[in-house]
Amino acid sequence: MIAIVTVLLAFPLGFFLRSHLAANTAFAIAYLWAFTFQGVYLTRMWVGGDNSAIPKDPDTIPVAYGLVCAAIFVVGFGLVALGRRVGARRRSRIPVTV
């Protein structure tokens, strides 16, 4: 879920929003919404007996899950920055007519 939100929203937010702060904030809000939704979904699956994402042992910390989520978050900010760069180049090429 968070990977889908990152791929679908990060680059377009950086491309279309002129403010770097607004683009990063919008991406962070969308990512955190998807992260919460995904967490609830995985918890429901865990309660149903699926231990593929969350281990059954309460003393075990799912470090791999946290690292993957953090990596997707960082890649998303990279895509926002890339979209901002591409958008700025495109806007600078368009001649302004009055």
N, C-alpha and C positions, 0 to 999 in steps of 0.2 A: 504494500500500500504506500509506504513512504517513498519507495523508489519510483513508483508511478507518478506520484505527486511531484517529485523532484524533476523527473524527465519532462512532464507536461507543463510545469509552471515556471521553473527557474530561469531558463533562457528567455522566454517571452516577457517575463517581468523585468529582467534587465534590459531587454531590447526596447520595450515600449515606455517604461517609466524613466523620465529624465533624472529624477533624484535617486542617487545611489542609496541613500538612507531609506527612502520609501520602498525601493525594490527589495532591499535586504529584509526590511521589516515585514513586507507582504509575504516574502518567501518563508521567513521564520514562522509567521502565524499559520500559513498553510501547512508547513511541515509539522508543526506542533499539533495541529488539529489531526492530521493523518497519523501521527505517532500515538496520540491518545486513542483514536479509533482502532488502530492496529493493536494496541495494548489490551483494549477491552476484548477484541476479537480473539486474540491469543489466550487471554485468561479464560474466556468461555470454552475454547477448545481444550485447555488444560483441565478445567473442571469436568469436562466430558470424558477425560481419560487419555488425551493426546499429549505425550511428553516430548514431542520432537523439538519444540522451541523453548519450552520452560521445563527444567528438570524437576522430577518429583521430589528429590531430596532437598529439604529447606536449607541445608547448610551449603549447598552448591550455588555459586553465583554464575548466572549465564553471561560470562565475559565476552564470548564470541558474538552474542546478540548485541550487546552494547557497543562493541567495536564496529560491527557492520552498520549499525544505526548512526554512529558518529561519523563514519566514513561517508555515508550517503549525505549527511548534513553538510560536511565540508565540500563534497563534490557539488552539491546544490549551490553553495555560495560561489564556487568557481564558475558554474554555469551562469549565475547572475552577473558576475563580473565580465564573462565573455560576451553575454548578450548586451551588456552596457557598452562595451568596446565596439562591437559590430554596429549597434544602433547609433553611436556617436559618429562613427565613420560614415554611415549612410546619411545621417542628417547633415553632415558637413559637405557632402557632395551635391546635395539638392540645391539648385540656385533659388534664391529668394526673389520672387517677383512681387512688385508693389503695384 
